[in-house]
Amino acid sequence: MDTDQHAEAVAAMLAELEEAERLLTALHAKAMELGDDEIIEFLDSELFWKLQAAGNHLRERFGVEQIYGEGV
């Protein structure tokens, strides 16, 4: 990290990615409960995996683990 300000901005980005992952996972679980295949298909799209990959990259960079479990 170049500066404290840069590190803080990246940490904030990680927090936002974590929240987005958590919300998408919760939406996916609700869609599964409802049996809404169309929504499930949208949520299983490449967007989720790119979001998760970005979060994983930042978690690795900061040396932290995911803050939520798989079954959220």
All heavy atoms as a GROMACS GRO file, in nm:
protein
  567
    1MET      N    1   0.084  -0.118   0.000
    1MET     CA    2   0.000   0.000   0.000
    1MET      C    3   0.089   0.124   0.000
    1MET      O    4   0.185   0.132   0.075
    1MET     CB    5  -0.089   0.004   0.124
    1MET     CG    6  -0.178  -0.115   0.144
    1MET     SD    7  -0.316  -0.108   0.031
    1MET     CE    8  -0.364  -0.277   0.033
    2ASP      N    9   0.051   0.218  -0.083
    2ASP     CA   10   0.132   0.339  -0.095
    2ASP      C   11   0.114   0.435   0.021
    2ASP      O   12   0.211   0.489   0.073
    2ASP     CB   13   0.098   0.411  -0.226
    2ASP     CG   14   0.130   0.326  -0.347
    2ASP    OD1   15   0.228   0.250  -0.344
    2ASP    OD2   16   0.055   0.337  -0.445
    3THR      N   17  -0.010   0.457   0.062
    3THR     CA   18  -0.036   0.552   0.169
    3THR      C   19  -0.144   0.495   0.261
    3THR      O   20  -0.215   0.400   0.225
    3THR     CB   21  -0.087   0.687   0.113
    3THR    OG1   22  -0.215   0.663   0.049
    3THR    CG2   23   0.010   0.747   0.014
    4ASP      N   24  -0.156   0.558   0.378
    4ASP     CA   25  -0.263   0.517   0.470
    4ASP      C   26  -0.400   0.542   0.406
    4ASP      O   27  -0.491   0.462   0.423
    4ASP     CB   28  -0.253   0.595   0.601
    4ASP     CG   29  -0.136   0.548   0.686
    4ASP    OD1   30  -0.083   0.438   0.662
    4ASP    OD2   31  -0.099   0.623   0.779
    5GLN      N   32  -0.411   0.651   0.332
    5GLN     CA   33  -0.538   0.684   0.267
    5GLN      C   34  -0.574   0.577   0.164
    5GLN      O   35  -0.689   0.534   0.156
    5GLN     CB   36  -0.528   0.822   0.201
    5GLN     CG   37  -0.658   0.874   0.148
    5GLN     CD   38  -0.644   1.014   0.091
    5GLN    OE1   39  -0.538   1.054   0.046
    5GLN    NE2   40  -0.752   1.090   0.095
    6HIS      N   41  -0.476   0.532   0.089
    6HIS     CA   42  -0.500   0.425  -0.009
    6HIS      C   43  -0.540   0.296   0.061
    6HIS      O   44  -0.634   0.228   0.019
    6HIS     CB   45  -0.374   0.404  -0.094
    6HIS     CG   46  -0.389   0.299  -0.199
    6HIS    ND1   47  -0.326   0.178  -0.192
    6HIS    CD2   48  -0.463   0.297  -0.313
    6HIS    CE1   49  -0.359   0.105  -0.296
    6HIS    NE2   50  -0.442   0.174  -0.372
    7ALA      N   51  -0.472   0.263   0.169
    7ALA     CA   52  -0.504   0.141   0.245
    7ALA      C   53  -0.646   0.148   0.300
    7ALA      O   54  -0.719   0.048   0.297
    7ALA     CB   55  -0.403   0.122   0.357
    8GLU      N   56  -0.686   0.264   0.350
    8GLU     CA   57  -0.821   0.281   0.403
    8GLU      C   58  -0.926   0.265   0.293
    8GLU      O   59  -1.030   0.204   0.314
    8GLU     CB   60  -0.836   0.417   0.471
    8GLU     CG   61  -0.761   0.427   0.602
    8GLU     CD   62  -0.764   0.568   0.660
    8GLU    OE1   63  -0.844   0.652   0.613
    8GLU    OE2   64  -0.687   0.593   0.754
    9ALA      N   65  -0.898   0.320   0.175
    9ALA     CA   66  -0.991   0.309   0.062
    9ALA      C   67  -1.006   0.163   0.019
    9ALA      O   68  -1.117   0.117  -0.008
    9ALA     CB   69  -0.943   0.396  -0.054
   10VAL      N   70  -0.896   0.090   0.015
   10VAL     CA   71  -0.901  -0.051  -0.024
   10VAL      C   72  -0.973  -0.133   0.083
   10VAL      O   73  -1.052  -0.222   0.052
   10VAL     CB   74  -0.759  -0.106  -0.053
   10VAL    CG1   75  -0.763  -0.255  -0.077
   10VAL    CG2   76  -0.699  -0.034  -0.173
   11ALA      N   77  -0.952  -0.102   0.209
   11ALA     CA   78  -1.021  -0.172   0.318
   11ALA      C   79  -1.171  -0.146   0.311
   11ALA      O   80  -1.251  -0.238   0.331
   11ALA     CB   81  -0.965  -0.128   0.453
   12ALA      N   82  -1.210  -0.023   0.279
   12ALA     CA   83  -1.352   0.009   0.262
   12ALA      C   84  -1.410  -0.069   0.145
   12ALA      O   85  -1.524  -0.119   0.152
   12ALA     CB   86  -1.371   0.158   0.243
   13MET      N   87  -1.334  -0.082   0.038
   13MET     CA   88  -1.378  -0.158  -0.078
   13MET      C   89  -1.399  -0.305  -0.038
   13MET      O   90  -1.498  -0.367  -0.079
   13MET     CB   91  -1.273  -0.145  -0.189
   13MET     CG   92  -1.322  -0.183  -0.324
   13MET     SD   93  -1.213  -0.133  -0.459
   13MET     CE   94  -1.052  -0.181  -0.405
   14LEU      N   95  -1.309  -0.359   0.040
   14LEU     CA   96  -1.323  -0.497   0.086
   14LEU      C   97  -1.450  -0.513   0.168
   14LEU      O   98  -1.526  -0.609   0.149
   14LEU     CB   99  -1.201  -0.541   0.167
   14LEU     CG  100  -1.210  -0.680   0.230
   14LEU    CD1  101  -1.234  -0.787   0.125
   14LEU    CD2  102  -1.084  -0.711   0.309
   15ALA      N  103  -1.477  -0.419   0.257
   15ALA     CA  104  -1.598  -0.427   0.339
   15ALA      C  105  -1.723  -0.424   0.251
   15ALA      O  106  -1.818  -0.500   0.274
   15ALA     CB  107  -1.601  -0.311   0.439
   16GLU      N  108  -1.722  -0.342   0.147
   16GLU     CA  109  -1.837  -0.334   0.056
   16GLU      C  110  -1.852  -0.463  -0.024
   16GLU      O  111  -1.963  -0.511  -0.047
   16GLU     CB  112  -1.823  -0.213  -0.034
   16GLU     CG  113  -1.840  -0.082   0.041
   16GLU     CD  114  -1.803   0.041  -0.039
   16GLU    OE1  115  -1.763   0.028  -0.157
   16GLU    OE2  116  -1.814   0.151   0.016
   17LEU      N  117  -1.739  -0.520  -0.069
   17LEU     CA  118  -1.745  -0.647  -0.141
   17LEU      C  119  -1.796  -0.759  -0.051
   17LEU      O  120  -1.876  -0.843  -0.094
   17LEU     CB  121  -1.607  -0.684  -0.195
   17LEU     CG  122  -1.564  -0.613  -0.323
   17LEU    CD1  123  -1.415  -0.634  -0.348
   17LEU    CD2  124  -1.645  -0.661  -0.441
   18GLU      N  125  -1.754  -0.760   0.074
   18GLU     CA  126  -1.802  -0.860   0.170
   18GLU      C  127  -1.953  -0.850   0.185
   18GLU      O  128  -2.024  -0.951   0.184
   18GLU     CB  129  -1.735  -0.841   0.307
   18GLU     CG  130  -1.588  -0.872   0.312
   18GLU     CD  131  -1.561  -1.019   0.340
   18GLU    OE1  132  -1.656  -1.097   0.358
   18GLU    OE2  133  -1.442  -1.054   0.346
   19GLU      N  134  -2.004  -0.727   0.196
   19GLU     CA  135  -2.148  -0.706   0.212
   19GLU      C  136  -2.222  -0.750   0.085
   19GLU      O  137  -2.327  -0.815   0.094
   19GLU     CB  138  -2.177  -0.559   0.244
   19GLU     CG  139  -2.324  -0.528   0.263
   19GLU     CD  140  -2.389  -0.595   0.383
   19GLU    OE1  141  -2.320  -0.662   0.463
   19GLU    OE2  142  -2.512  -0.581   0.397
   20ALA      N  143  -2.170  -0.718  -0.030
   20ALA     CA  144  -2.234  -0.759  -0.156
   20ALA      C  145  -2.237  -0.911  -0.168
   20ALA      O  146  -2.340  -0.969  -0.206
   20ALA     CB  147  -2.160  -0.696  -0.274
   21GLU      N  148  -2.128  -0.977  -0.133
   21GLU     CA  149  -2.124  -1.124  -0.136
   21GLU      C  150  -2.227  -1.182  -0.039
   21GLU      O  151  -2.298  -1.277  -0.073
   21GLU     CB  152  -1.986  -1.175  -0.097
   21GLU     CG  153  -1.880  -1.159  -0.203
   21GLU     CD  154  -1.749  -1.216  -0.155
   21GLU    OE1  155  -1.733  -1.339  -0.162
   21GLU    OE2  156  -1.664  -1.138  -0.109
   22ARG      N  157  -2.234  -1.125   0.079
   22ARG     CA  158  -2.328  -1.174   0.180
   22ARG      C  159  -2.472  -1.159   0.130
   22ARG      O  160  -2.552  -1.252   0.139
   22ARG     CB  161  -2.310  -1.098   0.311
   22ARG     CG  162  -2.393  -1.153   0.427
   22ARG     CD  163  -2.390  -1.061   0.548
   22ARG     NE  164  -2.458  -0.935   0.523
   22ARG     CZ  165  -2.592  -0.920   0.516
   22ARG    NH1  166  -2.670  -1.024   0.529
   22ARG    NH2  167  -2.645  -0.802   0.495
   23LEU      N  168  -2.504  -1.043   0.074
   23LEU     CA  169  -2.639  -1.019   0.026
   23LEU      C  170  -2.675  -1.109  -0.092
   23LEU      O  171  -2.786  -1.164  -0.098
   23LEU     CB  172  -2.656  -0.872  -0.013
   23LEU     CG  173  -2.656  -0.773   0.104
   23LEU    CD1  174  -2.650  -0.630   0.053
   23LEU    CD2  175  -2.778  -0.794   0.192
   24LEU      N  176  -2.583  -1.125  -0.187
   24LEU     CA  177  -2.610  -1.213  -0.301
   24LEU      C  178  -2.629  -1.358  -0.257
   24LEU      O  179  -2.714  -1.429  -0.310
   24LEU     CB  180  -2.499  -1.203  -0.404
   24LEU     CG  181  -2.505  -1.081  -0.496
   24LEU    CD1  182  -2.378  -1.074  -0.581
   24LEU    CD2  183  -2.628  -1.085  -0.583
   25THR      N  184  -2.551  -1.401  -0.161
   25THR     CA  185  -2.564  -1.537  -0.109
   25THR      C  186  -2.699  -1.555  -0.042
   25THR      O  187  -2.766  -1.657  -0.061
   25THR     CB  188  -2.450  -1.569  -0.011
   25THR    OG1  189  -2.325  -1.553  -0.080
   25THR    CG2  190  -2.459  -1.710   0.044
   26ALA      N  191  -2.743  -1.455   0.035
   26ALA     CA  192  -2.873  -1.461   0.101
   26ALA      C  193  -2.986  -1.461  -0.002
   26ALA      O  194  -3.084  -1.537   0.011
   26ALA     CB  195  -2.890  -1.343   0.197
   27LEU      N  196  -2.974  -1.379  -0.106
   27LEU     CA  197  -3.074  -1.378  -0.213
   27LEU      C  198  -3.082  -1.512  -0.284
   27LEU      O  199  -3.190  -1.561  -0.317
   27LEU     CB  200  -3.042  -1.268  -0.314
   27LEU     CG  201  -3.074  -1.125  -0.272
   27LEU    CD1  202  -3.015  -1.028  -0.373
   27LEU    CD2  203  -3.223  -1.106  -0.259
   28HIS      N  204  -2.967  -1.571  -0.308
   28HIS     CA  205  -2.962  -1.702  -0.374
   28HIS      C  206  -3.033  -1.806  -0.289
   28HIS      O  207  -3.111  -1.887  -0.341
   28HIS     CB  208  -2.817  -1.741  -0.400
   28HIS     CG  209  -2.802  -1.863  -0.484
   28HIS    ND1  210  -2.799  -1.990  -0.430
   28HIS    CD2  211  -2.790  -1.878  -0.618
   28HIS    CE1  212  -2.786  -2.077  -0.527
   28HIS    NE2  213  -2.781  -2.013  -0.643
   29ALA      N  214  -3.009  -1.804  -0.160
   29ALA     CA  215  -3.074  -1.900  -0.070
   29ALA      C  216  -3.226  -1.882  -0.072
   29ALA      O  217  -3.301  -1.980  -0.075
   29ALA     CB  218  -3.020  -1.884   0.072
   30LYS      N  219  -3.272  -1.756  -0.072
   30LYS     CA  220  -3.417  -1.731  -0.077
   30LYS      C  221  -3.476  -1.779  -0.209
   30LYS      O  222  -3.585  -1.836  -0.212
   30LYS     CB  223  -3.445  -1.582  -0.057
   30LYS     CG  224  -3.425  -1.537   0.085
   30LYS     CD  225  -3.452  -1.390   0.101
   30LYS     CE  226  -3.421  -1.348   0.244
   30LYS     NZ  227  -3.438  -1.204   0.263
   31ALA      N  228  -3.405  -1.754  -0.319
   31ALA     CA  229  -3.452  -1.799  -0.450
   31ALA      C  230  -3.460  -1.952  -0.453
   31ALA      O  231  -3.552  -2.008  -0.512
   31ALA     CB  232  -3.361  -1.747  -0.561
   32MET      N  233  -3.364  -2.018  -0.392
   32MET     CA  234  -3.365  -2.165  -0.385
   32MET      C  235  -3.486  -2.213  -0.306
   32MET      O  236  -3.554  -2.307  -0.347
   32MET     CB  237  -3.236  -2.217  -0.321
   32MET     CG  238  -3.110  -2.192  -0.400
   32MET     SD  239  -3.094  -2.295  -0.545
   32MET     CE  240  -3.057  -2.451  -0.470
   33GLU      N  241  -3.514  -2.147  -0.194
   33GLU     CA  242  -3.630  -2.184  -0.112
   33GLU      C  243  -3.759  -2.170  -0.192
   33GLU      O  244  -3.850  -2.252  -0.179
   33GLU     CB  245  -3.639  -2.095   0.012
   33GLU     CG  246  -3.539  -2.125   0.120
   33GLU     CD  247  -3.547  -2.024   0.234
   33GLU    OE1  248  -3.651  -1.957   0.250
   33GLU    OE2  249  -3.446  -2.013   0.306
   34LEU      N  250  -3.768  -2.065  -0.272
   34LEU     CA  251  -3.888  -2.038  -0.352
   34LEU      C  252  -3.893  -2.121  -0.480
   34LEU      O  253  -3.997  -2.126  -0.546
   34LEU     CB  254  -3.895  -1.891  -0.387
   34LEU     CG  255  -3.910  -1.793  -0.270
   34LEU    CD1  256  -3.897  -1.649  -0.318
   34LEU    CD2  257  -4.045  -1.816  -0.201
   35GLY      N  258  -3.781  -2.182  -0.516
   35GLY     CA  259  -3.775  -2.259  -0.639
   35GLY      C  260  -3.782  -2.171  -0.764
   35GLY      O  261  -3.829  -2.215  -0.868
   36ASP      N  262  -3.734  -2.046  -0.752
   36ASP     CA  263  -3.739  -1.952  -0.864
   36ASP      C  264  -3.615  -1.971  -0.951
   36ASP      O  265  -3.512  -1.906  -0.933
   36ASP     CB  266  -3.747  -1.809  -0.810
   36ASP     CG  267  -3.783  -1.708  -0.917
   36ASP    OD1  268  -3.746  -1.730  -1.035
   36ASP    OD2  269  -3.848  -1.608  -0.882
   37ASP      N  270  -3.627  -2.060  -1.047
   37ASP     CA  271  -3.513  -2.097  -1.132
   37ASP      C  272  -3.457  -1.980  -1.212
   37ASP      O  273  -3.336  -1.972  -1.233
   37ASP     CB  274  -3.552  -2.211  -1.227
   37ASP     CG  275  -3.580  -2.340  -1.154
   37ASP    OD1  276  -3.527  -2.358  -1.043
   37ASP    OD2  277  -3.655  -2.423  -1.207
   38GLU      N  278  -3.544  -1.890  -1.256
   38GLU     CA  279  -3.497  -1.776  -1.335
   38GLU      C  280  -3.406  -1.686  -1.251
   38GLU      O  281  -3.297  -1.648  -1.295
   38GLU     CB  282  -3.615  -1.695  -1.389
   38GLU     CG  283  -3.574  -1.588  -1.487
   38GLU     CD  284  -3.694  -1.517  -1.547
   38GLU    OE1  285  -3.809  -1.543  -1.507
   38GLU    OE2  286  -3.670  -1.434  -1.636
   39ILE      N  287  -3.446  -1.656  -1.130
   39ILE     CA  288  -3.364  -1.572  -1.042
   39ILE      C  289  -3.236  -1.647  -1.004
   39ILE      O  290  -3.127  -1.589  -1.001
   39ILE     CB  291  -3.442  -1.530  -0.916
   39ILE    CG1  292  -3.560  -1.441  -0.953
   39ILE    CG2  293  -3.351  -1.460  -0.815
   39ILE    CD1  294  -3.520  -1.309  -1.019
   40ILE      N  295  -3.248  -1.776  -0.977
   40ILE     CA  296  -3.130  -1.856  -0.944
   40ILE      C  297  -3.028  -1.848  -1.057
   40ILE      O  298  -2.909  -1.830  -1.033
   40ILE     CB  299  -3.169  -2.003  -0.915
   40ILE    CG1  300  -3.250  -2.012  -0.788
   40ILE    CG2  301  -3.044  -2.091  -0.905
   40ILE    CD1  302  -3.321  -2.145  -0.768
   41GLU      N  303  -3.076  -1.859  -1.180
   41GLU     CA  304  -2.986  -1.852  -1.296
   41GLU      C  305  -2.914  -1.718  -1.302
   41GLU      O  306  -2.794  -1.712  -1.326
   41GLU     CB  307  -3.064  -1.875  -1.425
   41GLU     CG  308  -2.976  -1.887  -1.546
   41GLU     CD  309  -3.056  -1.920  -1.671
   41GLU    OE1  310  -3.156  -1.992  -1.662
   41GLU    OE2  311  -3.017  -1.869  -1.778
   42PHE      N  312  -2.987  -1.610  -1.278
   42PHE     CA  313  -2.924  -1.477  -1.278
   42PHE      C  314  -2.820  -1.466  -1.166
   42PHE      O  315  -2.711  -1.413  -1.187
   42PHE     CB  316  -3.028  -1.366  -1.261
   42PHE     CG  317  -3.109  -1.339  -1.382
   42PHE    CD1  318  -3.247  -1.350  -1.377
   42PHE    CD2  319  -3.050  -1.301  -1.502
   42PHE    CE1  320  -3.325  -1.326  -1.489
   42PHE    CE2  321  -3.127  -1.276  -1.615
   42PHE     CZ  322  -3.265  -1.289  -1.608
   43LEU      N  323  -2.855  -1.517  -1.048
   43LEU     CA  324  -2.764  -1.506  -0.935
   43LEU      C  325  -2.642  -1.596  -0.949
   43LEU      O  326  -2.538  -1.569  -0.890
   43LEU     CB  327  -2.838  -1.536  -0.804
   43LEU     CG  328  -2.944  -1.434  -0.765
   43LEU    CD1  329  -3.024  -1.484  -0.646
   43LEU    CD2  330  -2.883  -1.299  -0.736
   44ASP      N  331  -2.655  -1.703  -1.027
   44ASP     CA  332  -2.543  -1.793  -1.051
   44ASP      C  333  -2.453  -1.744  -1.165
   44ASP      O  334  -2.362  -1.813  -1.206
   44ASP     CB  335  -2.593  -1.933  -1.087
   44ASP     CG  336  -2.636  -2.012  -0.965
   44ASP    OD1  337  -2.599  -1.973  -0.853
   44ASP    OD2  338  -2.706  -2.113  -0.982
   45SER      N  339  -2.480  -1.626  -1.212
   45SER     CA  340  -2.407  -1.574  -1.328
   45SER      C  341  -2.261  -1.543  -1.294
   45SER      O  342  -2.218  -1.547  -1.179
   45SER     CB  343  -2.474  -1.447  -1.379
   45SER     OG  344  -2.450  -1.340  -1.290
   46GLU      N  345  -2.190  -1.507  -1.397
   46GLU     CA  346  -2.049  -1.474  -1.385
   46GLU      C  347  -2.025  -1.357  -1.288
   46GLU      O  348  -1.920  -1.349  -1.225
   46GLU     CB  349  -1.996  -1.437  -1.524
   46GLU     CG  350  -1.847  -1.440  -1.536
   46GLU     CD  351  -1.803  -1.420  -1.679
   46GLU    OE1  352  -1.856  -1.486  -1.770
   46GLU    OE2  353  -1.715  -1.336  -1.699
   47LEU      N  354  -2.124  -1.268  -1.275
   47LEU     CA  355  -2.110  -1.152  -1.185
   47LEU      C  356  -2.074  -1.195  -1.044
   47LEU      O  357  -1.983  -1.142  -0.982
   47LEU     CB  358  -2.238  -1.069  -1.185
   47LEU     CG  359  -2.243  -0.956  -1.082
   47LEU    CD1  360  -2.137  -0.850  -1.115
   47LEU    CD2  361  -2.380  -0.893  -1.078
   48PHE      N  362  -2.148  -1.294  -0.991
   48PHE     CA  363  -2.121  -1.338  -0.855
   48PHE      C  364  -1.979  -1.390  -0.840
   48PHE      O  365  -1.909  -1.358  -0.745
   48PHE     CB  366  -2.220  -1.446  -0.810
   48PHE     CG  367  -2.188  -1.499  -0.673
   48PHE    CD1  368  -2.220  -1.426  -0.560
   48PHE    CD2  369  -2.120  -1.618  -0.657
   48PHE    CE1  370  -2.187  -1.472  -0.433
   48PHE    CE2  371  -2.087  -1.666  -0.531
   48PHE     CZ  372  -2.122  -1.593  -0.419
   49TRP      N  373  -1.936  -1.469  -0.938
   49TRP     CA  374  -1.803  -1.528  -0.928
   49TRP      C  375  -1.694  -1.424  -0.941
   49TRP      O  376  -1.590  -1.433  -0.875
   49TRP     CB  377  -1.787  -1.642  -1.030
   49TRP     CG  378  -1.893  -1.745  -1.006
   49TRP    CD1  379  -1.997  -1.775  -1.088
   49TRP    CD2  380  -1.910  -1.825  -0.889
   49TRP    NE1  381  -2.077  -1.871  -1.030
   49TRP    CE2  382  -2.026  -1.903  -0.908
   49TRP    CE3  383  -1.840  -1.839  -0.770
   49TRP    CZ2  384  -2.072  -1.994  -0.813
   49TRP    CZ3  385  -1.886  -1.930  -0.676
   49TRP    CH2  386  -1.999  -2.006  -0.697
   50LYS      N  387  -1.717  -1.321  -1.022
   50LYS     CA  388  -1.620  -1.211  -1.032
   50LYS      C  389  -1.616  -1.132  -0.902
   50LYS      O  390  -1.509  -1.093  -0.855
   50LYS     CB  391  -1.654  -1.120  -1.150
   50LYS     CG  392  -1.621  -1.180  -1.284
   50LYS     CD  393  -1.649  -1.085  -1.396
   50LYS     CE  394  -1.607  -1.146  -1.529
   50LYS     NZ  395  -1.630  -1.052  -1.640
   51LEU      N  396  -1.732  -1.109  -0.844
   51LEU     CA  397  -1.740  -1.038  -0.717
   51LEU      C  398  -1.667  -1.116  -0.609
   51LEU      O  399  -1.587  -1.060  -0.534
   51LEU     CB  400  -1.887  -1.019  -0.679
   51LEU     CG  401  -1.917  -0.952  -0.547
   51LEU    CD1  402  -1.883  -0.804  -0.557
   51LEU    CD2  403  -2.064  -0.969  -0.513
   52GLN      N  404  -1.690  -1.246  -0.605
   52GLN     CA  405  -1.623  -1.329  -0.505
   52GLN      C  406  -1.472  -1.331  -0.528
   52GLN      O  407  -1.394  -1.325  -0.433
   52GLN     CB  408  -1.680  -1.469  -0.508
   52GLN     CG  409  -1.630  -1.554  -0.392
   52GLN     CD  410  -1.698  -1.688  -0.389
   52GLN    OE1  411  -1.695  -1.761  -0.488
   52GLN    NE2  412  -1.760  -1.720  -0.277
   53ALA      N  413  -1.430  -1.339  -0.654
   53ALA     CA  414  -1.287  -1.340  -0.685
   53ALA      C  415  -1.221  -1.209  -0.641
   53ALA      O  416  -1.111  -1.209  -0.586
   53ALA     CB  417  -1.264  -1.363  -0.834
   54ALA      N  418  -1.290  -1.097  -0.664
   54ALA     CA  419  -1.235  -0.967  -0.621
   54ALA      C  420  -1.223  -0.963  -0.469
   54ALA      O  421  -1.122  -0.918  -0.415
   54ALA     CB  422  -1.324  -0.853  -0.671
   55GLY      N  423  -1.325  -1.012  -0.400
   55GLY     CA  424  -1.320  -1.017  -0.253
   55GLY      C  425  -1.208  -1.108  -0.205
   55GLY      O  426  -1.134  -1.074  -0.112
   56ASN      N  427  -1.194  -1.223  -0.269
   56ASN     CA  428  -1.086  -1.315  -0.232
   56ASN      C  429  -0.949  -1.251  -0.251
   56ASN      O  430  -0.859  -1.268  -0.168
   56ASN     CB  431  -1.095  -1.445  -0.313
   56ASN     CG  432  -1.211  -1.532  -0.271
   56ASN    OD1  433  -1.267  -1.516  -0.163
   56ASN    ND2  434  -1.249  -1.623  -0.358
   57HIS      N  435  -0.933  -1.178  -0.361
   57HIS     CA  436  -0.806  -1.110  -0.388
   57HIS      C  437  -0.775  -1.010  -0.277
   57HIS      O  438  -0.662  -1.007  -0.225
   57HIS     CB  439  -0.812  -1.040  -0.523
   57HIS     CG  440  -0.693  -0.955  -0.551
   57HIS    ND1  441  -0.571  -1.008  -0.586
   57HIS    CD2  442  -0.676  -0.821  -0.546
   57HIS    CE1  443  -0.485  -0.910  -0.602
   57HIS    NE2  444  -0.546  -0.795  -0.578
   58LEU      N  445  -0.873  -0.930  -0.240
   58LEU     CA  446  -0.850  -0.831  -0.134
   58LEU      C  447  -0.829  -0.897   0.001
   58LEU      O  448  -0.746  -0.852   0.080
   58LEU     CB  449  -0.966  -0.731  -0.128
   58LEU     CG  450  -0.972  -0.633  -0.244
   58LEU    CD1  451  -1.096  -0.545  -0.233
   58LEU    CD2  452  -0.847  -0.547  -0.251
   59ARG      N  453  -0.905  -1.004   0.030
   59ARG     CA  454  -0.884  -1.074   0.158
   59ARG      C  455  -0.742  -1.130   0.165
   59ARG      O  456  -0.676  -1.121   0.268
   59ARG     CB  457  -0.988  -1.186   0.176
   59ARG     CG  458  -1.124  -1.135   0.219
   59ARG     CD  459  -1.219  -1.248   0.250
   59ARG     NE  460  -1.267  -1.312   0.128
   59ARG     CZ  461  -1.370  -1.269   0.057
   59ARG    NH1  462  -1.436  -1.162   0.095
   59ARG    NH2  463  -1.410  -1.334  -0.050
   60GLU      N  464  -0.695  -1.185   0.053
   60GLU     CA  465  -0.559  -1.238   0.050
   60GLU      C  466  -0.458  -1.125   0.070
   60GLU      O  467  -0.361  -1.139   0.144
   60GLU     CB  468  -0.535  -1.306  -0.085
   60GLU     CG  469  -0.400  -1.376  -0.093
   60GLU     CD  470  -0.384  -1.450  -0.224
   60GLU    OE1  471  -0.471  -1.533  -0.256
   60GLU    OE2  472  -0.284  -1.423  -0.294
   61ARG      N  473  -0.484  -1.014   0.007
   61ARG     CA  474  -0.395  -0.897   0.018
   61ARG      C  475  -0.384  -0.848   0.163
   61ARG      O  476  -0.278  -0.808   0.208
   61ARG     CB  477  -0.452  -0.786  -0.070
   61ARG     CG  478  -0.366  -0.668  -0.090
   61ARG     CD  479  -0.429  -0.584  -0.199
   61ARG     NE  480  -0.358  -0.460  -0.219
   61ARG     CZ  481  -0.392  -0.371  -0.310
   61ARG    NH1  482  -0.495  -0.393  -0.388
   61ARG    NH2  483  -0.323  -0.262  -0.323
   62PHE      N  484  -0.498  -0.853   0.234
   62PHE     CA  485  -0.499  -0.809   0.374
   62PHE      C  486  -0.474  -0.923   0.472
   62PHE      O  487  -0.462  -0.901   0.592
   62PHE     CB  488  -0.634  -0.744   0.409
   62PHE     CG  489  -0.646  -0.602   0.363
   62PHE    CD1  490  -0.713  -0.573   0.246
   62PHE    CD2  491  -0.589  -0.499   0.434
   62PHE    CE1  492  -0.725  -0.442   0.201
   62PHE    CE2  493  -0.600  -0.368   0.391
   62PHE     CZ  494  -0.668  -0.340   0.273
   63GLY      N  495  -0.470  -1.047   0.421
   63GLY     CA  496  -0.446  -1.160   0.509
   63GLY      C  497  -0.562  -1.188   0.602
   63GLY      O  498  -0.541  -1.225   0.717
   64VAL      N  499  -0.685  -1.170   0.552
   64VAL     CA  500  -0.804  -1.195   0.635
   64VAL      C  501  -0.888  -1.303   0.570
   64VAL      O  502  -0.880  -1.329   0.451
   64VAL     CB  503  -0.889  -1.068   0.656
   64VAL    CG1  504  -0.812  -0.963   0.732
   64VAL    CG2  505  -0.938  -1.012   0.524
   65GLU      N  506  -0.974  -1.366   0.651
   65GLU     CA  507  -1.065  -1.470   0.605
   65GLU      C  508  -1.200  -1.407   0.576
   65GLU      O  509  -1.228  -1.296   0.620
   65GLU     CB  510  -1.080  -1.576   0.714
   65GLU     CG  511  -0.950  -1.629   0.765
   65GLU     CD  512  -0.929  -1.774   0.728
   65GLU    OE1  513  -1.026  -1.841   0.695
   65GLU    OE2  514  -0.813  -1.816   0.730
   66GLN      N  515  -1.288  -1.481   0.507
   66GLN     CA  516  -1.423  -1.433   0.486
   66GLN      C  517  -1.488  -1.412   0.622
   66GLN      O  518  -1.465  -1.490   0.715
   66GLN     CB  519  -1.506  -1.535   0.406
   66GLN     CG  520  -1.480  -1.526   0.258
   66GLN     CD  521  -1.566  -1.623   0.182
   66GLN    OE1  522  -1.524  -1.735   0.164
   66GLN    NE2  523  -1.680  -1.580   0.138
   67ILE      N  524  -1.572  -1.309   0.631
   67ILE     CA  525  -1.633  -1.278   0.759
   67ILE      C  526  -1.770  -1.342   0.776
   67ILE      O  527  -1.837  -1.320   0.873
   67ILE     CB  528  -1.645  -1.125   0.780
   67ILE    CG1  529  -1.730  -1.062   0.669
   67ILE    CG2  530  -1.508  -1.062   0.790
   67ILE    CD1  531  -1.764  -0.916   0.695
   68TYR      N  532  -1.812  -1.422   0.678
   68TYR     CA  533  -1.939  -1.492   0.691
   68TYR      C  534  -1.920  -1.634   0.641
   68TYR      O  535  -1.825  -1.665   0.571
   68TYR     CB  536  -2.050  -1.422   0.612
   68TYR     CG  537  -2.021  -1.417   0.464
   68TYR    CD1  538  -2.065  -1.518   0.380
   68TYR    CD2  539  -1.947  -1.314   0.408
   68TYR    CE1  540  -2.036  -1.517   0.246
   68TYR    CE2  541  -1.918  -1.311   0.273
   68TYR     CZ  542  -1.964  -1.413   0.193
   68TYR     OH  543  -1.935  -1.411   0.061
   69GLY      N  544  -2.016  -1.718   0.679
   69GLY     CA  545  -2.007  -1.858   0.640
   69GLY      C  546  -2.071  -1.883   0.505
   69GLY      O  547  -2.136  -1.798   0.448
   70GLU      N  548  -2.053  -2.003   0.455
   70GLU     CA  549  -2.107  -2.041   0.324
   70GLU      C  550  -2.258  -2.045   0.324
   70GLU      O  551  -2.320  -2.023   0.223
   70GLU     CB  552  -2.052  -2.179   0.285
   70GLU     CG  553  -1.904  -2.178   0.255
   70GLU     CD  554  -1.868  -2.098   0.131
   70GLU    OE1  555  -1.942  -2.108   0.030
   70GLU    OE2  556  -1.770  -2.026   0.135
   71GLY      N  557  -2.320  -2.074   0.436
   71GLY     CA  558  -2.465  -2.093   0.439
   71GLY      C  559  -2.546  -1.970   0.472
   71GLY      O  560  -2.658  -1.980   0.514
   72VAL      N  561  -2.494  -1.853   0.451
   72VAL     CA  562  -2.568  -1.730   0.485
   72VAL      C  563  -2.685  -1.713   0.395
   72VAL      O  564  -2.686  -1.736   0.280
   72VAL     CB  565  -2.475  -1.607   0.477
   72VAL    CG1  566  -2.556  -1.480   0.492
   72VAL    CG2  567  -2.369  -1.614   0.581
   0.00000   0.00000   0.00000
